[in-house]
Amino acid sequence: MADGLEDALLGYGEQGQQTVAVYDYAKCVEILMRRDGMDQDEADESMNYKVTGTSLAQHTPVFLERFTPEETESFLRYLRPAGWS
């Protein structure tokens, strides 16, 4: 579990053969801003360095970043090899 970010917990997921906690990344940023008085950039930096950059071996949680419809299309184009439909 990510300490102090319980309100951002979405549920659990499978990673390999391990069950791990899944958090809403944007909600984590909001919590850091509210709780610790950070601005958006500071909260993002803290998330990237202190939270998502930390490995807990097989217990490392997943931090989900939600896509807009446009971001979904862009990401899917990135994943598809050239020539795939």
N, C-alpha and C positions, 0 to 999 in steps of 0.2 A: 504494500500500500504506500502511496505517496503521502507523506506526513503533512497534515493540514489541508489537503486537497480533496477531502472526502465528498464535499458538495459537487465536485466535478466528476465523480465516479459514475460511469454509464452502466457498467456491468462487467462481464468477464468475456474473454475470448481464448482461442486456442492458438498457440504459437509453437510450432513443432509438436511435441507431445506434452506440452506444459499448458496448464490453465493459468492465465495471467489477468490482472485487473486492466480494464480499459477506461481511460479518462478522456474527457472533452478538453482538448488543448486550449480552445478559446476561453472556456470557463475557468481553467487553471490560471490563465493570464488575468482574467477579471478578479479572481480571488487574490492574487498577488498584488494587484493594483489597490484593491479595497483594504486588504489586511495589512499590507506593508507600506502603503503610501507610495507605491512606484508609479511612474508614468508607463505608457504603452511600451516604449522602447526598452526601458529598464526591466519590465516584467517579461518581455520576449527574451531578452538576454539572460535573465535569471532562469527562465524555463530551459533555454538551450544549453546553458552551462551547468547549472546545478541539478536540473531535474531530468530532462531527456538525455543529457550527456552522461548520466550515471548508469553503470551497469550493475545489476543485481543477479547476474548469471541467469539461471532459468526462471527467476522471479521478476525479471525486468518488466514493468508494465508497458502497455501500449498507450500512446497519446494520439487520439484521433483528431485529425483536422478535417472539418467538413467542407465539401465542395459546393460552390454555386453550380447551376447547370452549365455555365460557360466553362468553368474550371474542370468539370467532369469531362466535357468534350475534349478539351485541350489535353488532359491527362491520358485519356483513352487514345488519342492520336499519337501521343508520345510512346505509349506502350506497344502499339501495333507496328510490326515491321512493315517497311515499304511494300506495297502490293497487296496487303491483306485488306479485306473488305469488312 
